[in-house]
Amino acid sequence: MAKEEKSRAKKEQMKGKAKEAMGRMAGNERMTAEGKADQVKGDARQAKEKGKDTFKH
């Protein structure tokens, strides 16, 4: 389960970066903001999983 969550976090981060870049290129502020939000969600998920790993060891 942990590997799935870590993978999901990385996917969210990559998706967010791509969406943010596309938004900037297109001049679409909403898409840029959504991309940043996706990155933050991925970062939070990754931090949660790292915290779980810390307590397991």
Distance bins in CASP14 RR format, pairs under 12 A and 6 or more apart:
PFRMAT RR
TARGET T0000
AUTHOR 0000-0000-0000
RMODE 2
METHOD distances of the structure
MODEL  1
1 7 0 0 0 0 0 1 0 0 0 0 0
1 8 0 0 0 0 0 1 0 0 0 0 0
1 49 0 0 0 0 1 0 0 0 0 0 0
1 52 0 0 0 0 1 0 0 0 0 0 0
2 8 0 0 0 0 0 1 0 0 0 0 0
2 9 0 0 0 0 0 1 0 0 0 0 0
2 45 0 0 0 0 0 1 0 0 0 0 0
2 46 0 0 0 0 0 1 0 0 0 0 0
2 48 0 0 0 0 0 1 0 0 0 0 0
2 49 1 0 1 0 0 0 0 0 0 0 0
2 50 0 0 0 0 0 1 0 0 0 0 0
2 51 0 0 0 0 0 1 0 0 0 0 0
2 52 1 0 0 1 0 0 0 0 0 0 0
2 53 1 0 0 1 0 0 0 0 0 0 0
2 54 0 0 0 0 0 1 0 0 0 0 0
2 55 0 0 0 0 0 1 0 0 0 0 0
2 56 0 0 0 0 1 0 0 0 0 0 0
3 9 0 0 0 0 0 1 0 0 0 0 0
3 10 0 0 0 0 0 1 0 0 0 0 0
3 49 0 0 0 0 1 0 0 0 0 0 0
3 52 0 0 0 0 0 1 0 0 0 0 0
3 53 0 0 0 0 0 1 0 0 0 0 0
4 10 0 0 0 0 0 1 0 0 0 0 0
4 11 0 0 0 0 0 1 0 0 0 0 0
4 45 0 0 0 0 0 1 0 0 0 0 0
4 49 0 0 0 0 1 0 0 0 0 0 0
5 11 0 0 0 0 0 1 0 0 0 0 0
5 12 0 0 0 0 0 1 0 0 0 0 0
5 42 0 0 0 0 1 0 0 0 0 0 0
5 44 0 0 0 0 0 1 0 0 0 0 0
5 45 1 0 0 1 0 0 0 0 0 0 0
5 46 0 0 0 0 1 0 0 0 0 0 0
5 47 0 0 0 0 0 1 0 0 0 0 0
5 48 1 0 0 1 0 0 0 0 0 0 0
5 49 1 0 1 0 0 0 0 0 0 0 0
5 50 0 0 0 0 0 1 0 0 0 0 0
5 51 0 0 0 0 0 1 0 0 0 0 0
5 52 0 0 0 0 1 0 0 0 0 0 0
5 53 0 0 0 0 0 1 0 0 0 0 0
6 12 0 0 0 0 0 1 0 0 0 0 0
6 13 0 0 0 0 0 1 0 0 0 0 0
6 42 0 0 0 0 0 1 0 0 0 0 0
6 45 0 0 0 0 1 0 0 0 0 0 0
6 46 1 0 0 1 0 0 0 0 0 0 0
6 47 0 0 0 0 0 1 0 0 0 0 0
6 48 0 0 0 0 1 0 0 0 0 0 0
6 49 1 0 1 0 0 0 0 0 0 0 0
6 50 0 0 0 0 1 0 0 0 0 0 0
6 51 0 0 0 0 0 1 0 0 0 0 0
6 52 0 0 0 0 1 0 0 0 0 0 0
6 53 0 0 0 0 1 0 0 0 0 0 0
7 13 0 0 0 0 0 1 0 0 0 0 0
7 14 0 0 0 0 0 1 0 0 0 0 0
7 42 0 0 0 0 0 1 0 0 0 0 0
7 45 0 0 0 0 0 1 0 0 0 0 0
7 46 0 0 0 0 0 1 0 0 0 0 0
7 49 0 0 0 0 1 0 0 0 0 0 0
8 14 0 0 0 0 0 1 0 0 0 0 0
8 15 0 0 0 0 0 1 0 0 0 0 0
8 38 0 0 0 0 0 1 0 0 0 0 0
8 41 0 0 0 0 1 0 0 0 0 0 0
8 42 1 0 0 1 0 0 0 0 0 0 0
8 44 0 0 0 0 0 1 0 0 0 0 0
8 45 1 0 0 1 0 0 0 0 0 0 0
8 46 0 0 0 0 1 0 0 0 0 0 0
8 48 0 0 0 0 0 1 0 0 0 0 0
8 49 0 0 0 0 1 0 0 0 0 0 0
9 15 0 0 0 0 0 1 0 0 0 0 0
9 16 0 0 0 0 0 1 0 0 0 0 0
9 38 0 0 0 0 0 1 0 0 0 0 0
9 39 0 0 0 0 0 1 0 0 0 0 0
9 40 0 0 0 0 0 1 0 0 0 0 0
9 41 0 0 0 0 1 0 0 0 0 0 0
9 42 1 0 1 0 0 0 0 0 0 0 0
9 43 1 0 0 1 0 0 0 0 0 0 0
9 44 0 0 0 0 1 0 0 0 0 0 0
9 45 1 1 0 0 0 0 0 0 0 0 0
9 46 1 0 1 0 0 0 0 0 0 0 0
9 47 0 0 0 0 1 0 0 0 0 0 0
9 48 0 0 0 0 1 0 0 0 0 0 0
9 49 1 0 0 1 0 0 0 0 0 0 0
9 50 0 0 0 0 1 0 0 0 0 0 0
9 52 0 0 0 0 0 1 0 0 0 0 0
10 16 0 0 0 0 0 1 0 0 0 0 0
10 17 0 0 0 0 0 1 0 0 0 0 0
10 38 0 0 0 0 0 1 0 0 0 0 0
10 39 0 0 0 0 0 1 0 0 0 0 0
10 41 0 0 0 0 0 1 0 0 0 0 0
10 42 1 0 0 1 0 0 0 0 0 0 0
10 43 0 0 0 0 0 1 0 0 0 0 0
10 45 0 0 0 0 1 0 0 0 0 0 0
10 46 1 0 0 1 0 0 0 0 0 0 0
10 49 0 0 0 0 0 1 0 0 0 0 0
11 17 0 0 0 0 0 1 0 0 0 0 0
11 18 0 0 0 0 0 1 0 0 0 0 0
11 38 0 0 0 0 1 0 0 0 0 0 0
11 39 0 0 0 0 0 1 0 0 0 0 0
11 41 0 0 0 0 0 1 0 0 0 0 0
11 42 0 0 0 0 1 0 0 0 0 0 0
11 45 0 0 0 0 1 0 0 0 0 0 0
11 46 0 0 0 0 0 1 0 0 0 0 0
12 18 0 0 0 0 0 1 0 0 0 0 0
12 19 0 0 0 0 0 1 0 0 0 0 0
12 34 0 0 0 0 0 1 0 0 0 0 0
12 35 0 0 0 0 1 0 0 0 0 0 0
12 36 0 0 0 0 0 1 0 0 0 0 0
12 37 0 0 0 0 1 0 0 0 0 0 0
12 38 1 0 1 0 0 0 0 0 0 0 0
12 39 1 0 0 1 0 0 0 0 0 0 0
12 40 0 0 0 0 1 0 0 0 0 0 0
12 41 1 0 1 0 0 0 0 0 0 0 0
12 42 1 1 0 0 0 0 0 0 0 0 0
12 43 0 0 0 0 1 0 0 0 0 0 0
12 44 0 0 0 0 1 0 0 0 0 0 0
12 45 1 0 0 1 0 0 0 0 0 0 0
12 46 0 0 0 0 1 0 0 0 0 0 0
13 19 0 0 0 0 0 1 0 0 0 0 0
13 20 0 0 0 0 0 1 0 0 0 0 0
13 35 0 0 0 0 1 0 0 0 0 0 0
13 36 0 0 0 0 0 1 0 0 0 0 0
13 37 0 0 0 0 0 1 0 0 0 0 0
13 38 1 0 0 1 0 0 0 0 0 0 0
13 39 1 0 1 0 0 0 0 0 0 0 0
13 40 0 0 0 0 1 0 0 0 0 0 0
13 41 0 0 0 0 1 0 0 0 0 0 0
13 42 1 0 1 0 0 0 0 0 0 0 0
13 43 1 0 0 1 0 0 0 0 0 0 0
13 44 0 0 0 0 0 1 0 0 0 0 0
13 45 0 0 0 0 1 0 0 0 0 0 0
13 46 1 0 0 1 0 0 0 0 0 0 0
13 47 0 0 0 0 0 1 0 0 0 0 0
14 20 0 0 0 0 0 1 0 0 0 0 0
14 21 0 0 0 0 0 1 0 0 0 0 0
14 35 0 0 0 0 0 1 0 0 0 0 0
14 38 0 0 0 0 1 0 0 0 0 0 0
14 39 0 0 0 0 1 0 0 0 0 0 0
14 42 0 0 0 0 1 0 0 0 0 0 0
14 43 0 0 0 0 0 1 0 0 0 0 0
14 46 0 0 0 0 0 1 0 0 0 0 0
15 21 0 0 0 0 0 1 0 0 0 0 0
15 22 0 0 0 0 0 1 0 0 0 0 0
15 31 0 0 0 0 0 1 0 0 0 0 0
15 34 0 0 0 0 1 0 0 0 0 0 0
15 35 1 0 0 1 0 0 0 0 0 0 0
15 36 0 0 0 0 0 1 0 0 0 0 0
15 37 0 0 0 0 0 1 0 0 0 0 0
15 38 1 0 1 0 0 0 0 0 0 0 0
15 39 0 0 0 0 1 0 0 0 0 0 0
15 41 0 0 0 0 1 0 0 0 0 0 0
15 42 0 0 0 0 1 0 0 0 0 0 0
16 22 0 0 0 0 1 0 0 0 0 0 0
16 23 0 0 0 0 0 1 0 0 0 0 0
16 24 0 0 0 0 0 1 0 0 0 0 0
16 31 0 0 0 0 1 0 0 0 0 0 0
16 32 0 0 0 0 1 0 0 0 0 0 0
16 33 0 0 0 0 0 1 0 0 0 0 0
16 34 1 0 0 1 0 0 0 0 0 0 0
16 35 1 1 0 0 0 0 0 0 0 0 0
16 36 1 0 0 1 0 0 0 0 0 0 0
16 37 1 0 0 1 0 0 0 0 0 0 0
16 38 1 1 0 0 0 0 0 0 0 0 0
16 39 1 0 1 0 0 0 0 0 0 0 0
16 40 0 0 0 0 1 0 0 0 0 0 0
16 41 0 0 0 0 1 0 0 0 0 0 0
16 42 0 0 0 0 1 0 0 0 0 0 0
16 43 0 0 0 0 0 1 0 0 0 0 0
17 23 0 0 0 0 0 1 0 0 0 0 0
17 24 0 0 0 0 0 1 0 0 0 0 0
17 32 0 0 0 0 0 1 0 0 0 0 0
17 34 0 0 0 0 0 1 0 0 0 0 0
17 35 1 0 0 1 0 0 0 0 0 0 0
17 36 0 0 0 0 1 0 0 0 0 0 0
17 37 0 0 0 0 0 1 0 0 0 0 0
17 38 0 0 0 0 1 0 0 0 0 0 0
17 39 1 0 0 1 0 0 0 0 0 0 0
17 40 0 0 0 0 0 1 0 0 0 0 0
17 42 0 0 0 0 0 1 0 0 0 0 0
17 43 0 0 0 0 0 1 0 0 0 0 0
18 24 0 0 0 0 0 1 0 0 0 0 0
18 25 0 0 0 0 0 1 0 0 0 0 0
18 31 0 0 0 0 0 1 0 0 0 0 0
18 32 0 0 0 0 0 1 0 0 0 0 0
18 34 0 0 0 0 0 1 0 0 0 0 0
18 35 0 0 0 0 1 0 0 0 0 0 0
18 36 0 0 0 0 0 1 0 0 0 0 0
18 38 0 0 0 0 1 0 0 0 0 0 0
18 39 0 0 0 0 0 1 0 0 0 0 0
19 25 0 0 0 0 0 1 0 0 0 0 0
19 26 0 0 0 0 0 1 0 0 0 0 0
19 28 0 0 0 0 1 0 0 0 0 0 0
19 30 0 0 0 0 0 1 0 0 0 0 0
19 31 1 0 1 0 0 0 0 0 0 0 0
19 32 1 0 0 1 0 0 0 0 0 0 0
19 33 0 0 0 0 1 0 0 0 0 0 0
19 34 1 0 1 0 0 0 0 0 0 0 0
19 35 1 1 0 0 0 0 0 0 0 0 0
19 36 0 0 0 0 1 0 0 0 0 0 0
19 37 0 0 0 0 1 0 0 0 0 0 0
19 38 1 0 0 1 0 0 0 0 0 0 0
19 39 0 0 0 0 1 0 0 0 0 0 0
19 41 0 0 0 0 0 1 0 0 0 0 0
20 26 0 0 0 0 0 1 0 0 0 0 0
20 27 0 0 0 0 0 1 0 0 0 0 0
20 28 0 0 0 0 0 1 0 0 0 0 0
20 29 0 0 0 0 0 1 0 0 0 0 0
20 30 0 0 0 0 0 1 0 0 0 0 0
20 31 1 0 0 1 0 0 0 0 0 0 0
20 32 1 0 1 0 0 0 0 0 0 0 0
20 33 0 0 0 0 1 0 0 0 0 0 0
20 34 0 0 0 0 1 0 0 0 0 0 0
20 35 1 0 1 0 0 0 0 0 0 0 0
20 36 1 0 1 0 0 0 0 0 0 0 0
20 37 0 0 0 0 1 0 0 0 0 0 0
20 38 0 0 0 0 1 0 0 0 0 0 0
20 39 1 0 0 1 0 0 0 0 0 0 0
20 40 0 0 0 0 0 1 0 0 0 0 0
21 27 0 0 0 0 0 1 0 0 0 0 0
21 28 0 0 0 0 0 1 0 0 0 0 0
21 31 0 0 0 0 1 0 0 0 0 0 0
21 32 0 0 0 0 1 0 0 0 0 0 0
21 35 0 0 0 0 1 0 0 0 0 0 0
21 36 0 0 0 0 0 1 0 0 0 0 0
21 38 0 0 0 0 0 1 0 0 0 0 0
21 39 0 0 0 0 0 1 0 0 0 0 0
22 28 1 0 0 1 0 0 0 0 0 0 0
22 30 0 0 0 0 0 1 0 0 0 0 0
22 31 1 0 0 1 0 0 0 0 0 0 0
22 32 0 0 0 0 1 0 0 0 0 0 0
22 34 0 0 0 0 0 1 0 0 0 0 0
22 35 0 0 0 0 1 0 0 0 0 0 0
22 38 0 0 0 0 0 1 0 0 0 0 0
23 29 1 0 0 1 0 0 0 0 0 0 0
23 30 0 0 0 0 1 0 0 0 0 0 0
23 31 1 1 0 0 0 0 0 0 0 0 0
23 32 1 0 1 0 0 0 0 0 0 0 0
23 33 0 0 0 0 1 0 0 0 0 0 0
23 34 0 0 0 0 1 0 0 0 0 0 0
23 35 1 0 0 1 0 0 0 0 0 0 0
23 36 0 0 0 0 0 1 0 0 0 0 0
24 30 0 0 0 0 0 1 0 0 0 0 0
24 31 0 0 0 0 1 0 0 0 0 0 0
24 32 1 0 1 0 0 0 0 0 0 0 0
24 33 0 0 0 0 0 1 0 0 0 0 0
24 34 0 0 0 0 0 1 0 0 0 0 0
24 35 0 0 0 0 1 0 0 0 0 0 0
24 36 0 0 0 0 0 1 0 0 0 0 0
25 31 0 0 0 0 1 0 0 0 0 0 0
25 32 0 0 0 0 1 0 0 0 0 0 0
26 32 0 0 0 0 1 0 0 0 0 0 0
27 33 0 0 0 0 0 1 0 0 0 0 0
28 34 0 0 0 0 1 0 0 0 0 0 0
28 35 0 0 0 0 0 1 0 0 0 0 0
29 35 0 0 0 0 0 1 0 0 0 0 0
29 36 0 0 0 0 0 1 0 0 0 0 0
30 36 0 0 0 0 0 1 0 0 0 0 0
30 37 0 0 0 0 0 1 0 0 0 0 0
31 37 0 0 0 0 0 1 0 0 0 0 0
31 38 0 0 0 0 0 1 0 0 0 0 0
32 38 0 0 0 0 0 1 0 0 0 0 0
32 39 0 0 0 0 0 1 0 0 0 0 0
33 39 0 0 0 0 0 1 0 0 0 0 0
33 40 0 0 0 0 0 1 0 0 0 0 0
34 40 0 0 0 0 0 1 0 0 0 0 0
34 41 0 0 0 0 0 1 0 0 0 0 0
35 41 0 0 0 0 1 0 0 0 0 0 0
35 42 0 0 0 0 0 1 0 0 0 0 0
35 43 0 0 0 0 0 1 0 0 0 0 0
36 42 0 0 0 0 0 1 0 0 0 0 0
36 43 0 0 0 0 0 1 0 0 0 0 0
37 43 0 0 0 0 0 1 0 0 0 0 0
37 44 0 0 0 0 0 1 0 0 0 0 0
38 44 0 0 0 0 0 1 0 0 0 0 0
38 45 0 0 0 0 0 1 0 0 0 0 0
39 45 0 0 0 0 0 1 0 0 0 0 0
39 46 0 0 0 0 0 1 0 0 0 0 0
40 46 0 0 0 0 0 1 0 0 0 0 0
40 47 0 0 0 0 0 1 0 0 0 0 0
41 47 0 0 0 0 0 1 0 0 0 0 0
41 48 0 0 0 0 0 1 0 0 0 0 0
42 48 0 0 0 0 1 0 0 0 0 0 0
42 49 0 0 0 0 1 0 0 0 0 0 0
42 50 0 0 0 0 0 1 0 0 0 0 0
43 49 0 0 0 0 0 1 0 0 0 0 0
43 50 0 0 0 0 0 1 0 0 0 0 0
44 50 0 0 0 0 0 1 0 0 0 0 0
44 51 0 0 0 0 0 1 0 0 0 0 0
45 51 0 0 0 0 0 1 0 0 0 0 0
45 52 0 0 0 0 0 1 0 0 0 0 0
46 52 0 0 0 0 0 1 0 0 0 0 0
46 53 0 0 0 0 0 1 0 0 0 0 0
47 53 0 0 0 0 0 1 0 0 0 0 0
47 54 0 0 0 0 0 1 0 0 0 0 0
48 54 0 0 0 0 0 1 0 0 0 0 0
48 55 0 0 0 0 0 1 0 0 0 0 0
49 55 0 0 0 0 0 1 0 0 0 0 0
49 56 0 0 0 0 0 1 0 0 0 0 0
50 56 0 0 0 0 0 1 0 0 0 0 0
50 57 0 0 0 0 0 1 0 0 0 0 0
51 57 0 0 0 0 0 1 0 0 0 0 0
END
